Amino acid sequence: MNFRAVGTIYHFELARAWRTLLQSLVSPVISTSLYFVVFGAAIGSRIQEVEGVSYGAFIVPGLIMLMLLTQSVSNASFGIFFPKFTGTIYEVLSAPVSYLEIVLGYVGAAATKSLILGLIILVTASFFVPLRIDHPFWMLLFLALTALTFSLLGFIIGIWAEGFEKLQLVPLLIITPLTFLGGSFYSIDMLPPVWQTVTLFNPVVYLVSGFRWSFYGISDVSVGASLLMILVFLGLCLALVGWIFKTGYNIKP
Amino acid sequence: MSHDIADATATETRPAERAHTLQATPSVIAVQGLTKRYASGFEALKRIDLDIQHGEIFALLGPNGAGKTTLISIICGLVNASDGQVRVNGHDIVTDYRAARAQIGLVPQELTSDAFATVWNTVSFSRGLFGKRADSAHIERVLRSLSLWDKRRNKMITLSGGMKRRVLIAKALAHEPQILFLDEPTAGVDVELRRDMWDVVRSLRDQGVTVILTTHYIEEAEEMADRIGVINDGEIVLVEEKAALMRQLGRKQLRLDLQTPLASIPETLAHYPLSLADDGHVLVYTYAASPDEHSTPASISALLNDIEAAGVRFKDLHTEQSSLEEIFVNLVRKDA
């Protein structure tokens, strides 16, 4: 294992985030605050408590998930798309590093960034609403697993994308809708019965539900199902990344 | 051929492997039957065989689209081969890619760089990527040798094209490679910088680094190379020592400007390979340029005597030697 190479990629990527601190950290924090103003204060004031939790506090886990998912995908996809786009990927491909090491470096950095971001949003949220975390270990585990899984997805998108349009396409058309419809801002009990069933096909429901459970002990689906779902998704992403490197798809003709 | 290199590698291989290495790899790079076929069916490389020897500067010459970059890209790990094998100091580039790639530095043709990284950071990044311990003294040496030391804190985006090219060379040298690939190193580079780069390449060779450069500037190959390989249409047309290539294929011409034009070559001179040019104003004698063909000077003096005897008068004479460029054009044309 070429740990030094993994560390080099990892630090270089984090340094890139540091250079672009404004869009990396500040803008998600600002948009989260806006969500709190709109959903928490304006709309939330007219909504009753959800399963014993104030609406403002109820949406915190969903909001963090929303940011975590979109940021993981965009961080990781940009991280690998950019070297591909500018051509600097040649160096990584010509270096004595394995595919696993490349993935560890890029995905590790992207996941770290979104993990830090998630924690910053959590802190930001605590200024707006009273927070309670019943299961801190599980909270961190869900946070880490989700950041990792969706950074892997982002990596895949970054390899797949041949232009900036494609790079935006998946987050815009899939990730954001799935997250909004994934119970970030509501409990699925609030939906009509038909939609309750439909929504069970949305993987994000399981992530949000499990994550919310780690805060307040309430969930839409069982915690086991949530964990299983994220592990299945992680496995799928790993398999896809493995296939990409095995075939050289879009990266090594 | 290059046992010293094989010995050097032996320090990191087991005895059994070492025996195998010594036997199997007389060259620093051994390419066998290398083929690259794209999905479209286009064959960029057609069963290439090539051996690069330790410590030489090897110029790979060929027109655009001949397969130069594809060949380099496969050896360096950027492109998958369809068929064939490449060994770098005995290490297969697929099954033993770590050992193979660790020895290679690559300077790509295109000026790619992380625009907002500083020179120092991007060069240090390259060293780390190759798994080498950080060594600021080495990075400093490399940057100084390429006149980049003053620019070390500059962001890549602020550098000129020539400076970026130097940074790419510095990045390739950051991990102290034994083999350096330069893909069109002086494309779009001004004359002064080109001379500087040639000096850098020569000094690397003097340090024992094997250098493989691709170029379509004949001047570059003629100036730099120990050996020249010509690639055309995915095939190696020829590999030869530069001097031998010039000797074998280079022709010299003795041109005599005549006082009065000739309609035809006189009977008494018919046994010489003579021809007339410029409507009979110039008499051309073509002979091999090789200095070790003893007959040449003798035959020139005999020729001059016979010309004198035939009553042909000339007012001036000069000789011309064909350049590598002409040799190259002839080769590629013949092949096509």
Interface residues (C-beta under 8 A of the other chain):
Chain A: N2 R4 A5 G7 T8 I9 F12 A15 R16 R19 P83 T86 G87 T88 Y90 E91 V92 L93 S94 A95 P96 V97 S98 G248 K252 P253
Chain B: Y38 C76 G77 L78 V79 N80 Y97 R98 A99 A100 R101 A102 I104 L106 P108 E110 T112 S113 D114 A115 F116 A117 N121 F125 S126 G128 L129 F130 G131 K132 R133 K171
